């Protein structure tokens, strides 16, 4: 039976039906590799600024406002006695109250004033330079002396007094600037140094200047009005000025020293 069945089989087996052409094309496309890859989106081209185009303004930093300065505070002027007030308002001097200067140990000024000019008996004005603050009592005593004997002594030869060149008045220090010395009357505004004078027309006289000396009579006059008078030849510390003060001494007592003095 088996051999009969084999004999019955056809010699050439039948071929399959040909595949449709459309199917073959689809498969061919399916297996072709995609060599192009995915398409990329085109990048935008950078914009080129036109040379005439307006440029944006740079941002300016805000200006810093200056801090408001505090209003100046007027110094508190010390009260003065009726006697001092009458002196300041007398019309015979140019003087005013001033704030008390900074005080060191033991220093200070009672009723501090600034004296800048004195009227003589005939009404002429005599300037006082560089005096600084002093006690009102010292300013009164000095003004009284200038109006009387001071001007009379210096104008004996017909010259007319115009200016008194002074030095220190208030100065918180020891006597003669010696460390450890007793407090000077300058530290109380109770003293004044006189360096010289100027006359109308430009002539001058200076303490210690042998060519243009201050008359010795002026020292003698000062000793009648002040407790202390020191000048050239006194102690080596007053060779170019006259020192006058109102130091407290026994009634009628004066300490006056200058070259040739006898007191």
Secondary structure in CASP SS format (residue, H / E / C, confidence):
PFRMAT SS
TARGET T0000
AUTHOR 0000-0000-0000
METHOD secondary structure of the structure
MODEL  1
X C 1.00
X H 1.00
X H 1.00
X H 1.00
X H 1.00
X H 1.00
X H 1.00
X H 1.00
X C 1.00
X C 1.00
X C 1.00
X C 1.00
X C 1.00
X C 1.00
X C 1.00
X C 1.00
X C 1.00
X C 1.00
X C 1.00
X C 1.00
X H 1.00
X H 1.00
X H 1.00
X H 1.00
X H 1.00
X H 1.00
X H 1.00
X H 1.00
X H 1.00
X H 1.00
X H 1.00
X C 1.00
X C 1.00
X C 1.00
X C 1.00
X C 1.00
X C 1.00
X C 1.00
X C 1.00
X C 1.00
X C 1.00
X C 1.00
X C 1.00
X C 1.00
X C 1.00
X C 1.00
X C 1.00
X C 1.00
X C 1.00
X C 1.00
X C 1.00
X C 1.00
X C 1.00
X C 1.00
X C 1.00
X C 1.00
X C 1.00
X C 1.00
X C 1.00
X C 1.00
X C 1.00
X C 1.00
X C 1.00
X C 1.00
X C 1.00
X C 1.00
X C 1.00
X C 1.00
X C 1.00
X C 1.00
X C 1.00
X C 1.00
X C 1.00
X C 1.00
X C 1.00
X C 1.00
X C 1.00
X C 1.00
X C 1.00
X C 1.00
X C 1.00
X H 1.00
X H 1.00
X H 1.00
X H 1.00
X H 1.00
X H 1.00
X H 1.00
X C 1.00
X C 1.00
X C 1.00
X C 1.00
X E 1.00
X E 1.00
X E 1.00
X E 1.00
X E 1.00
X C 1.00
X C 1.00
X C 1.00
X C 1.00
X C 1.00
X C 1.00
X C 1.00
X C 1.00
X C 1.00
X C 1.00
X C 1.00
X C 1.00
X C 1.00
X C 1.00
X E 1.00
X E 1.00
X E 1.00
X E 1.00
X E 1.00
X E 1.00
X E 1.00
X E 1.00
X C 1.00
X C 1.00
X C 1.00
X C 1.00
X C 1.00
X E 1.00
X E 1.00
X E 1.00
X E 1.00
X E 1.00
X C 1.00
X C 1.00
X C 1.00
X E 1.00
X E 1.00
X E 1.00
X H 1.00
X H 1.00
X H 1.00
X H 1.00
X H 1.00
X H 1.00
X H 1.00
X H 1.00
X H 1.00
X H 1.00
X H 1.00
X H 1.00
X H 1.00
X H 1.00
X H 1.00
X H 1.00
X H 1.00
X H 1.00
X H 1.00
X C 1.00
X C 1.00
X C 1.00
X C 1.00
X C 1.00
X C 1.00
X E 1.00
X E 1.00
X E 1.00
X E 1.00
X E 1.00
X E 1.00
X C 1.00
X C 1.00
X C 1.00
X C 1.00
X C 1.00
X C 1.00
X C 1.00
X E 1.00
X H 1.00
X H 1.00
X H 1.00
X C 1.00
X C 1.00
X C 1.00
X C 1.00
X C 1.00
X E 1.00
X C 1.00
X H 1.00
X H 1.00
X H 1.00
X H 1.00
X C 1.00
X C 1.00
X E 1.00
X E 1.00
X E 1.00
X E 1.00
X E 1.00
X E 1.00
X E 1.00
X E 1.00
X E 1.00
X C 1.00
X C 1.00
X C 1.00
X C 1.00
X E 1.00
X E 1.00
X E 1.00
X C 1.00
X C 1.00
X C 1.00
X C 1.00
X C 1.00
X C 1.00
X E 1.00
X C 1.00
X C 1.00
X H 1.00
X H 1.00
X H 1.00
X H 1.00
X H 1.00
X H 1.00
X H 1.00
X H 1.00
X C 1.00
X C 1.00
X C 1.00
X C 1.00
X E 1.00
X E 1.00
X E 1.00
X C 1.00
X C 1.00
X C 1.00
X C 1.00
X C 1.00
X C 1.00
X C 1.00
X C 1.00
X C 1.00
X C 1.00
X C 1.00
X E 1.00
X E 1.00
X E 1.00
X E 1.00
X C 1.00
X C 1.00
X C 1.00
X C 1.00
X C 1.00
X C 1.00
X C 1.00
X C 1.00
X C 1.00
X E 1.00
X E 1.00
X E 1.00
X C 1.00
X C 1.00
X C 1.00
X C 1.00
X C 1.00
X C 1.00
END
